[in-house]
Amino acid sequence: MTLSQLPDNWRKSSRSSNQTNCVEIGRIGTGAAVRDTKDRSAGYFTTTGTQWAAFIDAVKNERFD
C-alpha cells in the first residue's frame, strides 16, 4: 500500500441503520480503511486484505465476545 492511495467507496454496515455511532469502511488498494462516523476528520487506519479477512473471520466466529 502506498501513501498516495486514498480510500474510496466509504460505507457503513447495513446493521447500523440510521445510527451515527459506528465505523465506516473504505476500499484502499487490496485492503481496507476504517474511520469513526462521529469524527471523520480525525482520519482513518488501514489494513491489508489479509488482516481485514482475519478480523472479519474473528468477528463472525465471536472471538471478541
C-alpha positions as a LaTeX table, in Angstrom:
\begin{tabular}{lrrr}
\hline
Residue & $x$ (\AA) & $y$ (\AA) & $z$ (\AA) \\
\hline
Met1 & 0.00 & 0.00 & 0.00 \\
Thr2 & 1.36 & 3.40 & $-0.86$ \\
Leu3 & 0.65 & 6.64 & 0.88 \\
Ser4 & $-0.64$ & 8.15 & $-2.37$ \\
Gln5 & $-3.68$ & 5.88 & $-2.29$ \\
Leu6 & $-6.81$ & 7.38 & $-0.78$ \\
Pro7 & $-9.75$ & 5.33 & 0.48 \\
Asp8 & $-12.88$ & 5.39 & $-1.62$ \\
Asn9 & $-16.32$ & 3.85 & $-1.63$ \\
Trp10 & $-16.87$ & 4.51 & 2.09 \\
Arg11 & $-19.81$ & 2.60 & 3.59 \\
Lys12 & $-21.14$ & 1.54 & 6.96 \\
Ser13 & $-22.78$ & $-1.68$ & 7.98 \\
Ser14 & $-26.38$ & $-2.14$ & 6.94 \\
Arg15 & $-26.99$ & $-3.21$ & 10.56 \\
Ser16 & $-26.15$ & 0.34 & 11.67 \\
Ser17 & $-29.46$ & 1.68 & 10.33 \\
Asn18 & $-29.58$ & 5.43 & 10.94 \\
Gln19 & $-27.19$ & 5.37 & 13.90 \\
Thr20 & $-24.18$ & 7.67 & 13.88 \\
Asn21 & $-22.12$ & 5.73 & 16.45 \\
Cys22 & $-20.45$ & 3.32 & 14.08 \\
Val23 & $-17.49$ & 2.87 & 11.80 \\
Glu24 & $-17.20$ & 3.17 & 8.04 \\
Ile25 & $-15.09$ & 1.00 & 5.81 \\
Gly26 & $-13.41$ & 2.27 & 2.67 \\
Arg27 & $-11.53$ & 0.44 & $-0.03$ \\
Ile28 & $-7.80$ & 1.12 & $-0.34$ \\
Gly29 & $-5.77$ & $-0.95$ & $-2.76$ \\
Thr30 & $-6.27$ & $-4.57$ & $-1.78$ \\
Gly31 & $-7.05$ & $-3.69$ & 1.83 \\
Ala32 & $-9.44$ & $-1.60$ & 3.87 \\
Ala33 & $-9.54$ & 1.75 & 5.64 \\
Val34 & $-11.59$ & 2.25 & 8.81 \\
Arg35 & $-12.87$ & 5.52 & 10.30 \\
Asp36 & $-15.28$ & 6.67 & 13.02 \\
Thr37 & $-18.51$ & 8.21 & 11.73 \\
Lys38 & $-18.67$ & 10.59 & 14.71 \\
Asp39 & $-15.37$ & 12.24 & 13.73 \\
Arg40 & $-14.49$ & 11.57 & 10.10 \\
Ser41 & $-11.95$ & 14.38 & 10.11 \\
Ala42 & $-9.87$ & 12.51 & 12.71 \\
Gly43 & $-8.57$ & 10.27 & 9.94 \\
Tyr44 & $-8.56$ & 6.53 & 9.45 \\
Phe45 & $-6.37$ & 3.48 & 9.81 \\
Thr46 & $-5.62$ & 0.97 & 7.09 \\
Thr47 & $-5.22$ & $-2.80$ & 6.96 \\
Thr48 & $-4.02$ & $-5.25$ & 4.38 \\
Gly49 & $-6.52$ & $-7.59$ & 2.77 \\
Thr50 & $-5.15$ & $-10.47$ & 4.86 \\
Gln51 & $-5.50$ & $-8.52$ & 8.11 \\
Trp52 & $-9.05$ & $-7.45$ & 7.23 \\
Ala53 & $-10.08$ & $-11.03$ & 6.36 \\
Ala54 & $-8.67$ & $-12.28$ & 9.70 \\
Phe55 & $-10.58$ & $-9.57$ & 11.58 \\
Ile56 & $-13.88$ & $-10.37$ & 9.82 \\
Asp57 & $-13.37$ & $-14.08$ & 10.49 \\
Ala58 & $-12.81$ & $-13.36$ & 14.20 \\
Val59 & $-15.97$ & $-11.24$ & 14.38 \\
Lys60 & $-18.07$ & $-13.88$ & 12.63 \\
Asn61 & $-16.74$ & $-16.60$ & 14.94 \\
Glu62 & $-17.46$ & $-14.48$ & 18.05 \\
Arg63 & $-13.84$ & $-14.40$ & 19.22 \\
Phe64 & $-14.34$ & $-10.93$ & 20.71 \\
Asp65 & $-17.26$ & $-11.84$ & 22.99 \\
\hline
\end{tabular}
